[in-house]
Amino acid sequence: MSAYAVTGAASGLGRALTARLRADGAKVITVDLHSVEIGADLSTPGGRTAAVAGILDRCDGVLDGLVPCAGLGPQHPSEKIVAINYFGAVAVLDGVVDALASGGGGAAVMICSNSTTLTPGADGKLAQACLDGDEAAALSIAADTHPAVAYAASKVAIAKAVRRRAQAFGDRAIRLNAVAPGPFRTPLLQEGLDDPATGDLIRGLPIPLGRVGEPDDIVEVVAWLLSDGARYVHGSTLFVDGGIDALLSPDRFP
C-alpha cells in the first residue's frame, strides 16, 4: 500500500486530496491543527518538528508522496502567512526527504499560486529572505508588507525552492513539482470573497475557461504528478488556473 502525507488535510484542497488518495487505496497520513492524525501548528518550529516526527513514525520511514497543502490566504497577518506557507511547507518537505528516498524515490507536490505572476512586488526582498532560510528576517519584512503581497511572495519562494532542489532531489530519485492554482472553491477562497479588500478583485479576475475551479480540478493534477504517469516531470510548476496566467501574460515564457 502506498503511503502519502498531506498537511492542511482538515479542509479545502488537503481534505479533497486525502479523500482522492484514500479512494485509490492509499494510506494517507494527515496533518493539520485539528481533526486529523497529527495535530501541529506549522507556523512554529515546534509544530513543524512534531509534524515531521509524526509522519516518519506513521510511515515507518518510507514515504511514497508528500503534499504540503497547509496555507493561509491574504485575509491573515503577513507574518503568519509567510511562516506557514513557506517555512512550514519547506520544513516538512526537507524533514521527510530521507523517507521519500527510502522507497526507491517518491514524489512531492508543493502548492504555489498564480498570484506569483499577478502581484506586483511578489518577487522581491521577502521572497529572497525566505529562500535564504532566514525566517527572522522574512517575518520582519513581512510585518511591513501587505498580506496580498506577502502571500504571493511566499508562493514565489515555493516555486523557486522547487527549482533549486531539482538536482539534489533528482540525485535521490525524488520527483519534486508544484501546482499554481487560480481561484477554486474552498474555505480559503470564500474568506477572500467575503473580505472587502479582496472580494471584488477575485470576482473581477478574467478566467478564459469561464468558471472558478473546483477542488477536484486541482486534485486530479496533483494526483497525476504523484503518479508514475508523471515519472519524467521534475522541477516544474504547473499552472492550474483556467487560463488566467496565460491571458494576462501571453508573451511571458516560461
C-alpha positions, 0 to 999 in steps of 0.5 A: 500500500502506498503511503502519502502525507498531506498537511492542511488535510482538515479542509479545502484542497488537503481534505479533497486530496486525502479523500482522492488518495484514500479512494485509490487505496492509499494510506494517507497520513494527515496533518493539520491543527485539528481533526486529523492524525497529527495535530501541529501548528506549522507556523512554529518550529515546534509544530513543524518538528512534531509534524515531521516526527509524526509522519516518519513514525506513521510511515515507518520511514518510507514515504511514497508522496508528500503534499504540503497543502497547509496555507493561509490566504491574504485575509491573515497577518503577513507574518503568519502567512509567510511562516506557514506557507513557506517555512512550514511547507519547506520544513516538512518537505526537507524533514521527510526527504530521507523517507521519500528516498527510502522507497526507491524515490517518491514524489512531492507536490508543493502548492504555489499560486498564480498570484506569483505572476499577478502581484506586483512586488511578489518577487522581491526582498521577502521572497529572497529572505525566505529562500535564504532560510532566514525566517527572522528576517522574512517575518520582519519584512513581512510585518511591513508588507501587505498580506496580498503581497506577502502571500504571493511572495511566499508562493514565489519562494515555493516555486523557486525552492522547487527549482533549486532542489531539482538536482539534489532531489533528482540525485535521490530519485525524488520527483519534486513539482508544484501546482499554481492554482487560480481561484477554486472553491474552498474555505480559503477562497470564500474568506477572500470573497467575503473580505472587502479588500479582496472580494471584488478583485477575485470576482473581477479576475478574467478566467478564459475557461469561464468558471472558478475551479473546483477542488477536484480540478486541482486534485486530479493534477496533483494526483497525476504528478504523484503518479508514475504517469508523471515519472519524467516531470521534475522541477516544474510548476504547473499552472492550474488556473483556467487560463488566467496566467496565460491571458494576462501574460501571453508573451511571458515564457516560461 
